[in-house]
Amino acid sequence: MAYWNSPSIVRTAKAFRDFREMRGWSQAELAFLMGVSPNTIARWERGERRIPNLAHSWRWLYMEYEERA
């Protein structure tokens, strides 16, 4: 099975996209916050690339967002 067709990867990619959309961030805004390219965010959301350290990244993003609010 191809990496991006794995059910767990599809759920993770969707959760990542849902998290971004829930915060009202564009792919470019999230990319800036994470220090990656917008294309990387798009690939993560399509499940084409593994999202590194997902839990840590989300926790950091939430803290970063709360500090800016």
N, C-alpha and C positions, 0 to 999 in steps of 0.2 A: 504494500500500500504506500502510495506517495506520501511524503511528509505532510503536505497541506490537506490531504484527504482524511487524515486521522480524526476520528470524532472528538478526541480530547483537545486536539490542536484547534479544531473549528470552534469549540466552546471557548477556549482560551482567547482566540483571536476576536471572537464576538464580544467577550467580556471586556477585552481591552478597548475595543471600539466604543462599546456602550459606556465605559468609564469616561472616555474622552468626551463623548457627546453629552453625557450627563453634566460634565463640568462646563460645557459650552465652548470648548477649545477646538480650534481648527487643527488639522494635522500639522500645519506649519508652527502653530503656537506650541503644541505639545513637543514637537521636534526641538524647538528652541530650548524649552525647559529641560529636556533630557539630554541636550547636546548631541543630537543625531540629525540626520537629514530627513526632510519630509517623506522622501522615498522609502526610507527605512520604516517609518511609522506606517505607511501604506502597505508595505510588505508584511509587517507584523499583523496588521488588521486583516489581510487576505490569507494569513496563515502560511505564507511562503517562506518565512524566516522564523526561527525560534526567538521568542521574547526572553532576553536574558534577565535572570533574577527578578522575576515578575513581582513577587510579593514585596521585595525590597524597593523596587522602582515605584510601585504604587504608593507605598507608605511615604517615600520621599516626596513624590509628587503632591500628595495630599498635604503634607507639612509645608511644602513650598507654596502651595496655593493658599493655605490658611494664613501664612505670613504676609502674603500680598493683599489679602482681602481687608 
